[in-house]
Every structure is written in C-alpha cells, then in structure tokens.
Amino acid sequence: MKMLFKVFLLLSLLALSCQKNDNSQPLVYYKAEVVSTDDINCHRPRIQIDGSDVAAVSQVTGLATDMYIASQLPASLNTTGQKISITIARFEEGEDFVCGTIGVSYAHLKVLTAISRE
C-alpha cells in the first residue's frame, strides 16, 4: 500500500510540474481601431494599430505594418470606428487561419483580449 501511495504521489508531482504557466510577462495593451468589420478576404475584422504602438506590435508579430486582420475579436467590439485596447500573441503552429485572395491581403493578428477605449 505504501508503494502504491509513493507511485501515485510521484505521478501527481510529475503531472503538476509539466504545466506550462508563463506568468512572468506583464499584460500589455496596445491601442487600435476597427477599420472594417468584414474584410473581403477573411470575413473577419480588420484593425489598424495606433501609430504609438506600431513598433511594439511589430516586435511581437515580426511584421512592420499597422494594419491586421484580427482573430478572436469579440463581436461586441466589431464596429467600424470602434477604438479598442488589445493584448496580442503570436500564432502557435496550426492556429493561423486561411483567407481568400480577392483583394488586398493583410497580416493576421491573434487577439487575446480586447476592451473598448470609449
């Protein structure tokens, strides 16, 4: 019985130690504005990053642009002209989405959280 308890304890500790929790990064909000609610290629919102945050967002995305197609923007904030503050992340492998090629193509941005600035 003691051996079974030790094995269970060891397996529990191993399972808990493998969790991926990176809370060392502070939550950073970037200013943006919804430019289009339904991009012709992706049928998702297109947002423009505020000029003061373009450099910081570029460091996260690796792209030097201020216009993005936003994934996971809440429907309540998907209104043309809506000023928002967002937190973002890079897409993990397989998370990015496919768009058509009818008009101008824009980079994609993974939105983690979004709040209204109005």
Phi and psi in radians as a Rosetta constraint file:
Dihedral C 1 N 2 CA 2 C 2 CIRCULARHARMONIC -1.111 0.35
Dihedral N 2 CA 2 C 2 N 3 CIRCULARHARMONIC -0.671 0.35
Dihedral C 2 N 3 CA 3 C 3 CIRCULARHARMONIC -1.136 0.35
Dihedral N 3 CA 3 C 3 N 4 CIRCULARHARMONIC -0.730 0.35
Dihedral C 3 N 4 CA 4 C 4 CIRCULARHARMONIC -1.093 0.35
Dihedral N 4 CA 4 C 4 N 5 CIRCULARHARMONIC -0.721 0.35
Dihedral C 4 N 5 CA 5 C 5 CIRCULARHARMONIC -1.085 0.35
Dihedral N 5 CA 5 C 5 N 6 CIRCULARHARMONIC -0.766 0.35
Dihedral C 5 N 6 CA 6 C 6 CIRCULARHARMONIC -1.120 0.35
Dihedral N 6 CA 6 C 6 N 7 CIRCULARHARMONIC -0.718 0.35
Dihedral C 6 N 7 CA 7 C 7 CIRCULARHARMONIC -1.123 0.35
Dihedral N 7 CA 7 C 7 N 8 CIRCULARHARMONIC -0.785 0.35
Dihedral C 7 N 8 CA 8 C 8 CIRCULARHARMONIC -1.059 0.35
Dihedral N 8 CA 8 C 8 N 9 CIRCULARHARMONIC -0.760 0.35
Dihedral C 8 N 9 CA 9 C 9 CIRCULARHARMONIC -1.100 0.35
Dihedral N 9 CA 9 C 9 N 10 CIRCULARHARMONIC -0.767 0.35
Dihedral C 9 N 10 CA 10 C 10 CIRCULARHARMONIC -1.093 0.35
Dihedral N 10 CA 10 C 10 N 11 CIRCULARHARMONIC -0.790 0.35
Dihedral C 10 N 11 CA 11 C 11 CIRCULARHARMONIC -1.127 0.35
Dihedral N 11 CA 11 C 11 N 12 CIRCULARHARMONIC -0.658 0.35
Dihedral C 11 N 12 CA 12 C 12 CIRCULARHARMONIC -1.114 0.35
Dihedral N 12 CA 12 C 12 N 13 CIRCULARHARMONIC -0.773 0.35
Dihedral C 12 N 13 CA 13 C 13 CIRCULARHARMONIC -1.117 0.35
Dihedral N 13 CA 13 C 13 N 14 CIRCULARHARMONIC -0.716 0.35
Dihedral C 13 N 14 CA 14 C 14 CIRCULARHARMONIC -1.114 0.35
Dihedral N 14 CA 14 C 14 N 15 CIRCULARHARMONIC -0.744 0.35
Dihedral C 14 N 15 CA 15 C 15 CIRCULARHARMONIC -1.115 0.35
Dihedral N 15 CA 15 C 15 N 16 CIRCULARHARMONIC -0.717 0.35
Dihedral C 15 N 16 CA 16 C 16 CIRCULARHARMONIC -1.234 0.35
Dihedral N 16 CA 16 C 16 N 17 CIRCULARHARMONIC -0.574 0.35
Dihedral C 16 N 17 CA 17 C 17 CIRCULARHARMONIC -1.321 0.35
Dihedral N 17 CA 17 C 17 N 18 CIRCULARHARMONIC -0.255 0.35
Dihedral C 17 N 18 CA 18 C 18 CIRCULARHARMONIC -1.591 0.35
Dihedral N 18 CA 18 C 18 N 19 CIRCULARHARMONIC -0.009 0.35
Dihedral C 18 N 19 CA 19 C 19 CIRCULARHARMONIC -1.210 0.35
Dihedral N 19 CA 19 C 19 N 20 CIRCULARHARMONIC 2.459 0.35
Dihedral C 19 N 20 CA 20 C 20 CIRCULARHARMONIC -1.734 0.35
Dihedral N 20 CA 20 C 20 N 21 CIRCULARHARMONIC 1.621 0.35
Dihedral C 20 N 21 CA 21 C 21 CIRCULARHARMONIC -2.100 0.35
Dihedral N 21 CA 21 C 21 N 22 CIRCULARHARMONIC 1.884 0.35
Dihedral C 21 N 22 CA 22 C 22 CIRCULARHARMONIC -1.940 0.35
Dihedral N 22 CA 22 C 22 N 23 CIRCULARHARMONIC 1.522 0.35
Dihedral C 22 N 23 CA 23 C 23 CIRCULARHARMONIC -1.714 0.35
Dihedral N 23 CA 23 C 23 N 24 CIRCULARHARMONIC 0.213 0.35
Dihedral C 23 N 24 CA 24 C 24 CIRCULARHARMONIC -1.335 0.35
Dihedral N 24 CA 24 C 24 N 25 CIRCULARHARMONIC -0.362 0.35
Dihedral C 24 N 25 CA 25 C 25 CIRCULARHARMONIC -1.517 0.35
Dihedral N 25 CA 25 C 25 N 26 CIRCULARHARMONIC 2.262 0.35
Dihedral C 25 N 26 CA 26 C 26 CIRCULARHARMONIC -1.241 0.35
Dihedral N 26 CA 26 C 26 N 27 CIRCULARHARMONIC 2.675 0.35
Dihedral C 26 N 27 CA 27 C 27 CIRCULARHARMONIC -1.324 0.35
Dihedral N 27 CA 27 C 27 N 28 CIRCULARHARMONIC 2.098 0.35
Dihedral C 27 N 28 CA 28 C 28 CIRCULARHARMONIC -2.009 0.35
Dihedral N 28 CA 28 C 28 N 29 CIRCULARHARMONIC 2.192 0.35
Dihedral C 28 N 29 CA 29 C 29 CIRCULARHARMONIC -1.740 0.35
Dihedral N 29 CA 29 C 29 N 30 CIRCULARHARMONIC 2.407 0.35
Dihedral C 29 N 30 CA 30 C 30 CIRCULARHARMONIC -2.010 0.35
Dihedral N 30 CA 30 C 30 N 31 CIRCULARHARMONIC 2.507 0.35
Dihedral C 30 N 31 CA 31 C 31 CIRCULARHARMONIC -1.475 0.35
Dihedral N 31 CA 31 C 31 N 32 CIRCULARHARMONIC 2.420 0.35
Dihedral C 31 N 32 CA 32 C 32 CIRCULARHARMONIC -2.657 0.35
Dihedral N 32 CA 32 C 32 N 33 CIRCULARHARMONIC 2.993 0.35
Dihedral C 32 N 33 CA 33 C 33 CIRCULARHARMONIC -2.420 0.35
Dihedral N 33 CA 33 C 33 N 34 CIRCULARHARMONIC 2.432 0.35
Dihedral C 33 N 34 CA 34 C 34 CIRCULARHARMONIC -1.325 0.35
Dihedral N 34 CA 34 C 34 N 35 CIRCULARHARMONIC 2.097 0.35
Dihedral C 34 N 35 CA 35 C 35 CIRCULARHARMONIC -1.682 0.35
Dihedral N 35 CA 35 C 35 N 36 CIRCULARHARMONIC -0.627 0.35
Dihedral C 35 N 36 CA 36 C 36 CIRCULARHARMONIC -2.540 0.35
Dihedral N 36 CA 36 C 36 N 37 CIRCULARHARMONIC 2.419 0.35
Dihedral C 36 N 37 CA 37 C 37 CIRCULARHARMONIC -1.522 0.35
Dihedral N 37 CA 37 C 37 N 38 CIRCULARHARMONIC -0.284 0.35
Dihedral C 37 N 38 CA 38 C 38 CIRCULARHARMONIC -2.614 0.35
Dihedral N 38 CA 38 C 38 N 39 CIRCULARHARMONIC 1.474 0.35
Dihedral C 38 N 39 CA 39 C 39 CIRCULARHARMONIC -1.020 0.35
Dihedral N 39 CA 39 C 39 N 40 CIRCULARHARMONIC 2.421 0.35
Dihedral C 39 N 40 CA 40 C 40 CIRCULARHARMONIC -1.081 0.35
Dihedral N 40 CA 40 C 40 N 41 CIRCULARHARMONIC -0.530 0.35
Dihedral C 40 N 41 CA 41 C 41 CIRCULARHARMONIC -1.470 0.35
Dihedral N 41 CA 41 C 41 N 42 CIRCULARHARMONIC -0.746 0.35
Dihedral C 41 N 42 CA 42 C 42 CIRCULARHARMONIC -1.884 0.35
Dihedral N 42 CA 42 C 42 N 43 CIRCULARHARMONIC -0.290 0.35
Dihedral C 42 N 43 CA 43 C 43 CIRCULARHARMONIC 0.991 0.35
Dihedral N 43 CA 43 C 43 N 44 CIRCULARHARMONIC 0.720 0.35
Dihedral C 43 N 44 CA 44 C 44 CIRCULARHARMONIC -2.343 0.35
Dihedral N 44 CA 44 C 44 N 45 CIRCULARHARMONIC 2.898 0.35
Dihedral C 44 N 45 CA 45 C 45 CIRCULARHARMONIC -1.176 0.35
Dihedral N 45 CA 45 C 45 N 46 CIRCULARHARMONIC 2.509 0.35
Dihedral C 45 N 46 CA 46 C 46 CIRCULARHARMONIC -1.878 0.35
Dihedral N 46 CA 46 C 46 N 47 CIRCULARHARMONIC 2.278 0.35
Dihedral C 46 N 47 CA 47 C 47 CIRCULARHARMONIC -2.129 0.35
Dihedral N 47 CA 47 C 47 N 48 CIRCULARHARMONIC 2.671 0.35
Dihedral C 47 N 48 CA 48 C 48 CIRCULARHARMONIC -2.022 0.35
Dihedral N 48 CA 48 C 48 N 49 CIRCULARHARMONIC 2.211 0.35
Dihedral C 48 N 49 CA 49 C 49 CIRCULARHARMONIC -1.331 0.35
Dihedral N 49 CA 49 C 49 N 50 CIRCULARHARMONIC 2.400 0.35
Dihedral C 49 N 50 CA 50 C 50 CIRCULARHARMONIC -1.035 0.35
Dihedral N 50 CA 50 C 50 N 51 CIRCULARHARMONIC 2.470 0.35
Dihedral C 50 N 51 CA 51 C 51 CIRCULARHARMONIC -0.933 0.35
Dihedral N 51 CA 51 C 51 N 52 CIRCULARHARMONIC -0.569 0.35
Dihedral C 51 N 52 CA 52 C 52 CIRCULARHARMONIC -1.268 0.35
Dihedral N 52 CA 52 C 52 N 53 CIRCULARHARMONIC -0.260 0.35
Dihedral C 52 N 53 CA 53 C 53 CIRCULARHARMONIC -1.973 0.35
Dihedral N 53 CA 53 C 53 N 54 CIRCULARHARMONIC -0.032 0.35
Dihedral C 53 N 54 CA 54 C 54 CIRCULARHARMONIC -1.015 0.35
Dihedral N 54 CA 54 C 54 N 55 CIRCULARHARMONIC -0.793 0.35
Dihedral C 54 N 55 CA 55 C 55 CIRCULARHARMONIC -1.102 0.35
Dihedral N 55 CA 55 C 55 N 56 CIRCULARHARMONIC -0.738 0.35
Dihedral C 55 N 56 CA 56 C 56 CIRCULARHARMONIC -1.174 0.35
Dihedral N 56 CA 56 C 56 N 57 CIRCULARHARMONIC -0.722 0.35
Dihedral C 56 N 57 CA 57 C 57 CIRCULARHARMONIC -1.155 0.35
Dihedral N 57 CA 57 C 57 N 58 CIRCULARHARMONIC -0.662 0.35
Dihedral C 57 N 58 CA 58 C 58 CIRCULARHARMONIC -1.068 0.35
Dihedral N 58 CA 58 C 58 N 59 CIRCULARHARMONIC -0.577 0.35
Dihedral C 58 N 59 CA 59 C 59 CIRCULARHARMONIC -1.150 0.35
Dihedral N 59 CA 59 C 59 N 60 CIRCULARHARMONIC -0.594 0.35
Dihedral C 59 N 60 CA 60 C 60 CIRCULARHARMONIC -1.333 0.35
Dihedral N 60 CA 60 C 60 N 61 CIRCULARHARMONIC -0.796 0.35
Dihedral C 60 N 61 CA 61 C 61 CIRCULARHARMONIC -1.489 0.35
Dihedral N 61 CA 61 C 61 N 62 CIRCULARHARMONIC -0.444 0.35
Dihedral C 61 N 62 CA 62 C 62 CIRCULARHARMONIC 1.401 0.35
Dihedral N 62 CA 62 C 62 N 63 CIRCULARHARMONIC 0.213 0.35
Dihedral C 62 N 63 CA 63 C 63 CIRCULARHARMONIC -2.155 0.35
Dihedral N 63 CA 63 C 63 N 64 CIRCULARHARMONIC 2.392 0.35
Dihedral C 63 N 64 CA 64 C 64 CIRCULARHARMONIC -1.667 0.35
Dihedral N 64 CA 64 C 64 N 65 CIRCULARHARMONIC 1.355 0.35
Dihedral C 64 N 65 CA 65 C 65 CIRCULARHARMONIC -2.592 0.35
Dihedral N 65 CA 65 C 65 N 66 CIRCULARHARMONIC 2.803 0.35
Dihedral C 65 N 66 CA 66 C 66 CIRCULARHARMONIC -1.956 0.35
Dihedral N 66 CA 66 C 66 N 67 CIRCULARHARMONIC -0.056 0.35
Dihedral C 66 N 67 CA 67 C 67 CIRCULARHARMONIC -1.999 0.35
Dihedral N 67 CA 67 C 67 N 68 CIRCULARHARMONIC 2.238 0.35
Dihedral C 67 N 68 CA 68 C 68 CIRCULARHARMONIC -2.421 0.35
Dihedral N 68 CA 68 C 68 N 69 CIRCULARHARMONIC 2.703 0.35
Dihedral C 68 N 69 CA 69 C 69 CIRCULARHARMONIC -1.604 0.35
Dihedral N 69 CA 69 C 69 N 70 CIRCULARHARMONIC 2.182 0.35
Dihedral C 69 N 70 CA 70 C 70 CIRCULARHARMONIC -1.671 0.35
Dihedral N 70 CA 70 C 70 N 71 CIRCULARHARMONIC 2.268 0.35
Dihedral C 70 N 71 CA 71 C 71 CIRCULARHARMONIC -1.671 0.35
Dihedral N 71 CA 71 C 71 N 72 CIRCULARHARMONIC 2.547 0.35
Dihedral C 71 N 72 CA 72 C 72 CIRCULARHARMONIC 1.140 0.35
Dihedral N 72 CA 72 C 72 N 73 CIRCULARHARMONIC 0.470 0.35
Dihedral C 72 N 73 CA 73 C 73 CIRCULARHARMONIC -1.346 0.35
Dihedral N 73 CA 73 C 73 N 74 CIRCULARHARMONIC 2.223 0.35
Dihedral C 73 N 74 CA 74 C 74 CIRCULARHARMONIC -1.019 0.35
Dihedral N 74 CA 74 C 74 N 75 CIRCULARHARMONIC 2.455 0.35
Dihedral C 74 N 75 CA 75 C 75 CIRCULARHARMONIC -1.017 0.35
Dihedral N 75 CA 75 C 75 N 76 CIRCULARHARMONIC -0.547 0.35
Dihedral C 75 N 76 CA 76 C 76 CIRCULARHARMONIC -1.164 0.35
Dihedral N 76 CA 76 C 76 N 77 CIRCULARHARMONIC -0.338 0.35
Dihedral C 76 N 77 CA 77 C 77 CIRCULARHARMONIC -1.838 0.35
Dihedral N 77 CA 77 C 77 N 78 CIRCULARHARMONIC -0.027 0.35
Dihedral C 77 N 78 CA 78 C 78 CIRCULARHARMONIC -1.483 0.35
Dihedral N 78 CA 78 C 78 N 79 CIRCULARHARMONIC 1.269 0.35
Dihedral C 78 N 79 CA 79 C 79 CIRCULARHARMONIC -2.327 0.35
Dihedral N 79 CA 79 C 79 N 80 CIRCULARHARMONIC 2.260 0.35
Dihedral C 79 N 80 CA 80 C 80 CIRCULARHARMONIC -0.964 0.35
Dihedral N 80 CA 80 C 80 N 81 CIRCULARHARMONIC 2.271 0.35
Dihedral C 80 N 81 CA 81 C 81 CIRCULARHARMONIC 1.578 0.35
Dihedral N 81 CA 81 C 81 N 82 CIRCULARHARMONIC -0.119 0.35
Dihedral C 81 N 82 CA 82 C 82 CIRCULARHARMONIC -1.162 0.35
Dihedral N 82 CA 82 C 82 N 83 CIRCULARHARMONIC 2.150 0.35
Dihedral C 82 N 83 CA 83 C 83 CIRCULARHARMONIC -1.545 0.35
Dihedral N 83 CA 83 C 83 N 84 CIRCULARHARMONIC 2.243 0.35
Dihedral C 83 N 84 CA 84 C 84 CIRCULARHARMONIC -2.311 0.35
Dihedral N 84 CA 84 C 84 N 85 CIRCULARHARMONIC 2.811 0.35
Dihedral C 84 N 85 CA 85 C 85 CIRCULARHARMONIC -2.056 0.35
Dihedral N 85 CA 85 C 85 N 86 CIRCULARHARMONIC 2.298 0.35
Dihedral C 85 N 86 CA 86 C 86 CIRCULARHARMONIC -2.265 0.35
Dihedral N 86 CA 86 C 86 N 87 CIRCULARHARMONIC 2.661 0.35
Dihedral C 86 N 87 CA 87 C 87 CIRCULARHARMONIC -1.892 0.35
Dihedral N 87 CA 87 C 87 N 88 CIRCULARHARMONIC 2.565 0.35
Dihedral C 87 N 88 CA 88 C 88 CIRCULARHARMONIC -2.360 0.35
Dihedral N 88 CA 88 C 88 N 89 CIRCULARHARMONIC 2.929 0.35
Dihedral C 88 N 89 CA 89 C 89 CIRCULARHARMONIC -2.682 0.35
Dihedral N 89 CA 89 C 89 N 90 CIRCULARHARMONIC 2.846 0.35
Dihedral C 89 N 90 CA 90 C 90 CIRCULARHARMONIC -1.281 0.35
Dihedral N 90 CA 90 C 90 N 91 CIRCULARHARMONIC 2.635 0.35
Dihedral C 90 N 91 CA 91 C 91 CIRCULARHARMONIC -1.248 0.35
Dihedral N 91 CA 91 C 91 N 92 CIRCULARHARMONIC 2.409 0.35
Dihedral C 91 N 92 CA 92 C 92 CIRCULARHARMONIC -1.362 0.35
Dihedral N 92 CA 92 C 92 N 93 CIRCULARHARMONIC 2.857 0.35
Dihedral C 92 N 93 CA 93 C 93 CIRCULARHARMONIC -1.025 0.35
Dihedral N 93 CA 93 C 93 N 94 CIRCULARHARMONIC 2.251 0.35
Dihedral C 93 N 94 CA 94 C 94 CIRCULARHARMONIC 1.533 0.35
Dihedral N 94 CA 94 C 94 N 95 CIRCULARHARMONIC -0.088 0.35
Dihedral C 94 N 95 CA 95 C 95 CIRCULARHARMONIC -1.520 0.35
Dihedral N 95 CA 95 C 95 N 96 CIRCULARHARMONIC -0.480 0.35
Dihedral C 95 N 96 CA 96 C 96 CIRCULARHARMONIC -1.097 0.35
Dihedral N 96 CA 96 C 96 N 97 CIRCULARHARMONIC 2.810 0.35
Dihedral C 96 N 97 CA 97 C 97 CIRCULARHARMONIC -2.048 0.35
Dihedral N 97 CA 97 C 97 N 98 CIRCULARHARMONIC 2.767 0.35
Dihedral C 97 N 98 CA 98 C 98 CIRCULARHARMONIC -1.714 0.35
Dihedral N 98 CA 98 C 98 N 99 CIRCULARHARMONIC 2.468 0.35
Dihedral C 98 N 99 CA 99 C 99 CIRCULARHARMONIC -2.203 0.35
Dihedral N 99 CA 99 C 99 N 100 CIRCULARHARMONIC 2.816 0.35
Dihedral C 99 N 100 CA 100 C 100 CIRCULARHARMONIC -1.289 0.35
Dihedral N 100 CA 100 C 100 N 101 CIRCULARHARMONIC -3.101 0.35
Dihedral C 100 N 101 CA 101 C 101 CIRCULARHARMONIC -2.270 0.35
Dihedral N 101 CA 101 C 101 N 102 CIRCULARHARMONIC 0.821 0.35
Dihedral C 101 N 102 CA 102 C 102 CIRCULARHARMONIC -1.389 0.35
Dihedral N 102 CA 102 C 102 N 103 CIRCULARHARMONIC -0.864 0.35
Dihedral C 102 N 103 CA 103 C 103 CIRCULARHARMONIC -2.106 0.35
Dihedral N 103 CA 103 C 103 N 104 CIRCULARHARMONIC -2.624 0.35
Dihedral C 103 N 104 CA 104 C 104 CIRCULARHARMONIC -1.154 0.35
Dihedral N 104 CA 104 C 104 N 105 CIRCULARHARMONIC 2.365 0.35
Dihedral C 104 N 105 CA 105 C 105 CIRCULARHARMONIC -1.667 0.35
Dihedral N 105 CA 105 C 105 N 106 CIRCULARHARMONIC 2.472 0.35
Dihedral C 105 N 106 CA 106 C 106 CIRCULARHARMONIC -2.140 0.35
Dihedral N 106 CA 106 C 106 N 107 CIRCULARHARMONIC 2.730 0.35
Dihedral C 106 N 107 CA 107 C 107 CIRCULARHARMONIC -1.158 0.35
Dihedral N 107 CA 107 C 107 N 108 CIRCULARHARMONIC 2.742 0.35
Dihedral C 107 N 108 CA 108 C 108 CIRCULARHARMONIC -1.779 0.35
Dihedral N 108 CA 108 C 108 N 109 CIRCULARHARMONIC 2.561 0.35
Dihedral C 108 N 109 CA 109 C 109 CIRCULARHARMONIC -2.332 0.35
Dihedral N 109 CA 109 C 109 N 110 CIRCULARHARMONIC 2.251 0.35
Dihedral C 109 N 110 CA 110 C 110 CIRCULARHARMONIC -1.517 0.35
Dihedral N 110 CA 110 C 110 N 111 CIRCULARHARMONIC 1.944 0.35
Dihedral C 110 N 111 CA 111 C 111 CIRCULARHARMONIC -1.627 0.35
Dihedral N 111 CA 111 C 111 N 112 CIRCULARHARMONIC 2.138 0.35
Dihedral C 111 N 112 CA 112 C 112 CIRCULARHARMONIC -1.523 0.35
Dihedral N 112 CA 112 C 112 N 113 CIRCULARHARMONIC -0.851 0.35
Dihedral C 112 N 113 CA 113 C 113 CIRCULARHARMONIC -2.445 0.35
Dihedral N 113 CA 113 C 113 N 114 CIRCULARHARMONIC 2.700 0.35
Dihedral C 113 N 114 CA 114 C 114 CIRCULARHARMONIC -2.568 0.35
Dihedral N 114 CA 114 C 114 N 115 CIRCULARHARMONIC 2.412 0.35
Dihedral C 114 N 115 CA 115 C 115 CIRCULARHARMONIC -2.361 0.35
Dihedral N 115 CA 115 C 115 N 116 CIRCULARHARMONIC 2.677 0.35
Dihedral C 115 N 116 CA 116 C 116 CIRCULARHARMONIC -1.303 0.35
Dihedral N 116 CA 116 C 116 N 117 CIRCULARHARMONIC 2.522 0.35
Dihedral C 116 N 117 CA 117 C 117 CIRCULARHARMONIC -1.778 0.35
Dihedral N 117 CA 117 C 117 N 118 CIRCULARHARMONIC 0.140 0.35
